[in-house]
Amino acid sequence: MFEGAYVAIVTPFQNGRIDEPALRDLIEFQIENGTHGIVPCGTTGESATLSHEEHERVVEITVDQVKKRVPVIAGTGSNNTTEAIRLTKHAKECGADAALMIAPYYNKPTQEGLYQHFKQVAETVDLPIIVYNIPGRTAVNMEPETIARLAHIPNIVGVKEATGSMKQITEIVRLCGDDFTVLSGEDYITFPLMCVGGKGVISVVSNIAPRDMADMCTHFLNGRFQQAYALYYKLLPLCHAMFVETNPAPVKAALKMMGKIQSDEVRLPLVGLTEANRAKVAHALRDYGLI
């Protein structure tokens, strides 16, 4: 169920407020272009600066607009286990198909603390959970052995792995087996990750190039490795361009340049792109044929 290219969709803002029509339009753009699923309220969706009410509204809008055409994996992570449970319960109640839960940030829990955090959420809410390991944002790495322990919990079904370490990725695949889904959390490493047993990506670049990212994963999963390889190298410059500054500022700038959103504003403490990096993003989009 959770294979392929899932878009970590942005949360568009207008004058400081969520631009609901733009979000609905972005969801339609994704589905029309073959994205395998939608992930609202992740890092790319600026979940850290959404109020609780906004967070829940974004998930509700996404579920309503998708209408079960593709899976919705709602971001429900927190560094507060009680809050993570509340967000995950809400995701289940409004019809999300799964939850994406980032490792608790700032607290720097031990590996046992990480295990107990996810275990408590999983045992409280009967919803498939994909854990999200991104130590560059959380200050703690979920070790492969901890992920393997979590894989024994029935409704913890996968991991979004964003260490960028092939050593870690291969160890997770080895320890967890083929029934546990490993998804890339870094666009640029999607093809290599799938070569060692991963099943796809939760993607930033899918915001702007959904068809090619989805096709790359579909080709790979169906054994058409040369076609997947070609698309990977076609996408690679976009993968780099979308991280010239902190995500999601570059991809929001790109969406505005493409005419998909009216405003590329991000919330403080994030700021918009510098002019130099805006030019780099525009250059990558022109080379790709997106503008």
Buried (B, 14 or more C-beta within 10 A) or exposed (E): EBBBBBBBBBBBBBEEEBBBEBBBBBBEBBBEBBBBBBBBBBBBBBBBBBEEEBBBBBBBBBBEBBEEEBBBBBBBBBBEBEEBBBBBBBBBEBBBBBBBBBBBBEBEBEBEBBBEBBBBBBEBBEBBBBBBBBBEBBEBBBBBEBBBBBBEBEBBBBBBBBBBBEEBBBBBBEBBEEEBBBBBBBBBBBBBBBBEBBBBBBBBBBBBBBBBBBBBBBBBBEEBEEBBBEBBEEBBBBBBBBBBBBBBBBBBBBBBBBEBBBBBBBEEEBEBBEEEBBEBBBEBBEEBEBB
